[in-house]
Amino acid sequence: MSFRASVLTLYPDMFPGPLGTSLAGRALERADWTLETTFIREFGEGRHRLVDDTPAGGSPGMVLRADVLARAIDAASPEGDTRPRLLMSPRGRPLAQDFVRELAEGEGVVIVCGRFEGVDERVIEGRGLREVSIGDYILSGGEMAALVLLDAVVRLLPGVMGNSRSGETESFENGLLEHPHYTRPALWEGRGIPPVLTSGDHGAVERWRRAEAERLTRERRPDLWQRLARGER
């Protein structure tokens, strides 16, 4: 069974977007995963298919209505669908590699893309939406965040990466940032490849890579280094 991704959005034309190219696109053509979009406005109110209203209590902007969004969710993810329901939101759980891998090991995901000032809290509670953030910044809507999440997940699906081992030493997979990479030419603008990498000593190469990964993590991500020191991942 292929991985099933369902995206609820006010802008379905944004999909598959970049997910239709490269590794994800080829996997989509092979049906290693499937992508379906639900146009939230089709479930809107009245002749104009209204999907939002002013915030209760007063404040600028508009809020996605609970009843409209619930109808869209129920259509995309009917009773019995066990896939996790996610809401891309700046106040959500930070997207990290362990969660990406957890999603990739499942049967699929349902993603709600927010817009405007946010989503009525009652539909988050009533439909069990798990809020997920891709960073501490604000986007115009959840579509770009959904593309990021799906790209991270799809590349981990069986058969998507040509060499399944290629992801084993990437940043965050083992709690560290990834070590530096080099290739030909041997000398470029006076800069050479570290001699250990051309020594033929595989043990020395692995030790160098580990040391460099630790150095970069200590320098650039002390938060990750502290977690690793505490035995956390």
C-alpha positions as CSV (number, residue, x, y, z in Angstrom):
1,M,0.0,0.0,0.0
2,S,1.4,3.4,-1.0
3,F,1.7,6.3,1.4
4,R,-1.5,8.5,1.1
5,A,-1.2,12.2,1.6
6,S,-4.4,14.3,1.7
7,V,-4.0,18.1,1.8
8,L,-6.8,20.5,2.6
9,T,-6.2,24.0,1.2
10,L,-7.7,27.1,-0.3
11,Y,-5.1,26.9,-3.0
12,P,-5.1,23.4,-4.5
13,D,-3.2,24.6,-7.5
14,M,-0.1,24.9,-5.3
15,F,0.1,21.1,-5.3
16,P,2.0,19.0,-6.2
17,G,4.3,22.0,-7.0
18,P,7.9,21.0,-6.3
19,L,6.7,17.6,-5.1
20,G,6.1,16.8,-8.7
21,T,9.8,16.9,-9.6
22,S,13.0,15.1,-8.6
23,L,12.8,12.2,-6.1
24,A,9.3,13.0,-4.8
25,G,7.9,13.5,-8.4
26,R,9.4,10.2,-9.7
27,A,8.0,8.4,-6.6
28,L,4.6,10.0,-7.3
29,E,4.7,8.7,-10.9
30,R,5.5,5.2,-9.6
31,A,2.6,5.5,-7.1
32,D,5.1,5.0,-4.2
33,W,2.9,7.7,-2.6
34,T,-0.3,9.4,-3.6
35,L,-1.4,13.0,-3.2
36,E,-4.9,14.3,-3.2
37,T,-6.1,17.8,-2.5
38,T,-9.4,19.0,-1.0
39,F,-10.5,22.5,-1.9
40,I,-11.9,23.9,1.4
41,R,-14.0,26.6,-0.4
42,E,-16.2,23.8,-1.9
43,F,-17.5,23.4,1.6
44,G,-18.1,27.1,2.2
45,E,-21.3,28.8,3.2
46,G,-23.8,30.3,0.9
47,R,-23.7,31.3,-2.8
48,H,-20.2,32.8,-2.3
49,R,-18.8,29.8,-0.5
50,L,-17.6,31.8,2.5
51,V,-15.0,30.0,4.6
52,D,-14.0,32.7,7.2
53,D,-15.5,35.2,9.5
54,T,-14.4,37.9,11.9
55,P,-12.7,36.9,15.2
56,A,-14.9,36.6,18.3
57,G,-13.9,39.3,20.8
58,G,-12.6,41.5,18.0
59,S,-9.2,41.8,16.4
60,P,-7.8,42.4,12.9
61,G,-8.1,39.7,10.2
62,M,-10.3,36.7,9.7
63,V,-10.6,33.2,11.0
64,L,-11.4,29.9,9.2
65,R,-14.8,28.7,10.3
66,A,-15.1,25.5,12.3
67,D,-18.1,24.2,10.5
68,V,-16.7,24.8,7.0
69,L,-13.4,23.2,7.8
70,A,-15.0,20.3,9.7
71,R,-17.0,19.4,6.6
72,A,-13.9,19.5,4.5
73,I,-12.0,17.3,6.9
74,D,-14.8,14.8,7.2
75,A,-14.8,14.5,3.4
76,A,-11.1,14.0,3.1
77,S,-10.7,11.8,6.2
78,P,-14.0,10.0,6.9
79,E,-14.6,7.8,10.0
80,G,-12.2,4.9,10.2
81,D,-9.3,6.8,8.6
82,T,-6.5,6.3,11.0
83,R,-4.0,8.6,9.4
84,P,-2.8,11.5,11.7
85,R,-4.5,14.8,11.1
86,L,-2.0,17.7,11.1
87,L,-2.5,21.5,11.0
88,M,0.4,23.5,9.8
89,S,0.7,26.2,12.4
90,P,3.4,28.5,13.8
91,R,2.3,27.6,17.3
92,G,2.7,23.9,16.7
93,R,5.2,21.2,17.6
94,P,8.5,21.9,15.8
95,L,9.0,19.6,12.9
96,A,12.0,17.4,13.6
97,Q,13.5,14.4,11.9
98,D,12.2,11.9,14.5
99,F,8.6,13.0,13.8
100,V,9.3,12.9,10.0
101,R,10.5,9.3,10.3
102,E,7.5,8.4,12.4
103,L,5.2,9.8,9.7
104,A,7.1,8.0,6.9
105,E,6.6,4.7,8.7
106,G,2.8,5.2,8.7
107,E,0.2,4.7,6.1
108,G,-0.1,8.4,5.3
109,V,-1.1,11.8,6.6
110,V,-3.9,14.4,6.4
111,I,-2.7,18.0,6.4
112,V,-4.8,21.1,6.9
113,C,-3.3,24.3,5.5
114,G,-4.4,27.3,7.6
115,R,-4.9,30.8,6.2
116,F,-5.9,34.2,7.5
117,E,-5.4,34.8,11.3
118,G,-5.9,31.1,12.1
119,V,-8.4,28.4,12.5
120,D,-11.3,28.2,14.9
121,E,-10.0,26.4,18.0
122,R,-13.1,24.2,18.2
123,V,-12.3,22.4,15.0
124,I,-8.8,21.7,16.2
125,E,-10.2,20.1,19.2
126,G,-13.2,18.5,17.5
127,R,-11.3,16.8,14.7
128,G,-8.1,16.0,16.7
129,L,-5.7,18.2,14.7
130,R,-2.1,18.1,15.8
131,E,-0.4,21.4,15.2
132,V,3.0,21.3,13.5
133,S,5.4,24.2,12.8
134,I,8.4,24.3,10.4
135,G,10.0,27.2,12.2
136,D,9.7,30.4,14.3
137,Y,8.4,32.6,11.5
138,I,5.1,33.4,9.8
139,L,4.0,32.4,6.3
140,S,1.0,33.6,4.3
141,G,-0.5,30.1,4.8
142,G,0.2,26.5,5.6
143,E,0.7,25.4,2.0
144,M,4.5,26.0,1.9
145,A,4.9,24.3,5.2
146,A,2.9,21.3,4.0
147,L,5.2,21.0,1.0
148,V,8.2,21.1,3.3
149,L,6.8,18.4,5.6
150,L,5.8,16.1,2.7
151,D,9.2,16.5,1.0
152,A,10.9,15.5,4.2
153,V,8.6,12.5,4.6
154,V,8.4,11.2,1.0
155,R,12.2,11.0,0.6
156,L,12.3,8.4,3.5
157,L,9.7,6.1,1.9
158,P,11.0,2.8,0.8
159,G,12.6,2.9,-2.7
160,V,12.5,6.7,-3.0
161,M,16.2,7.4,-2.4
162,G,18.3,5.3,-4.8
163,N,20.7,4.3,-1.9
164,S,18.8,3.9,1.3
165,R,22.1,4.3,3.3
166,S,22.5,7.8,1.9
167,G,20.3,9.2,4.6
168,E,21.9,7.5,7.6
169,T,24.5,10.2,8.3
170,E,22.5,13.2,7.3
171,S,22.0,16.1,9.8
172,F,19.6,15.2,12.7
173,E,19.5,11.4,11.9
174,N,22.0,10.6,14.7
175,G,21.5,13.8,16.8
176,L,24.4,15.6,15.0
177,L,24.8,17.9,12.1
178,E,26.3,16.3,9.0
179,H,30.0,16.3,8.4
180,P,31.6,18.3,5.5
181,H,31.7,16.8,2.0
182,Y,34.4,17.0,-0.7
183,T,34.9,15.8,-4.3
184,R,37.0,16.5,-7.3
185,P,39.0,18.5,-8.2
186,A,41.6,17.7,-5.6
187,L,42.7,21.3,-5.5
188,W,40.4,24.2,-6.0
189,E,41.4,27.9,-5.5
190,G,44.3,26.7,-3.4
191,R,42.0,24.6,-1.1
192,G,42.7,20.9,-0.9
193,I,40.7,17.9,0.2
194,P,41.6,16.8,3.8
195,P,44.3,14.2,3.3
196,V,42.5,11.7,5.6
197,L,39.7,11.4,3.0
198,T,42.1,10.2,0.3
199,S,44.2,8.0,2.6
200,G,42.2,4.8,1.9
201,D,42.0,4.2,5.7
202,H,38.2,3.7,6.2
203,G,38.5,3.7,9.9
204,A,40.3,7.0,9.9
205,V,37.7,8.5,7.5
206,E,34.9,7.5,9.8
207,R,36.6,8.9,12.9
208,W,37.3,12.2,11.0
209,R,33.7,12.4,9.9
210,R,32.4,11.8,13.4
211,A,34.8,14.4,14.9
212,E,33.8,17.0,12.3
213,A,30.1,16.3,12.9
214,E,30.6,16.8,16.6
215,R,32.6,20.0,16.0
216,L,30.0,21.5,13.8
217,T,27.2,20.6,16.2
218,R,29.0,22.2,19.1
219,E,29.7,25.4,17.2
220,R,26.4,25.8,15.3
221,R,23.8,24.0,17.3
222,P,24.7,24.0,21.0
223,D,21.1,23.0,21.8
224,L,21.5,19.7,19.8
225,W,24.9,19.1,21.5
226,Q,23.4,19.6,24.9
227,R,20.6,17.1,24.1
228,L,23.1,14.6,22.9
229,A,25.2,15.0,26.0
230,R,22.1,14.3,28.1
231,G,21.5,11.1,26.1
232,E,18.5,12.6,24.3
233,R,17.8,12.4,20.5
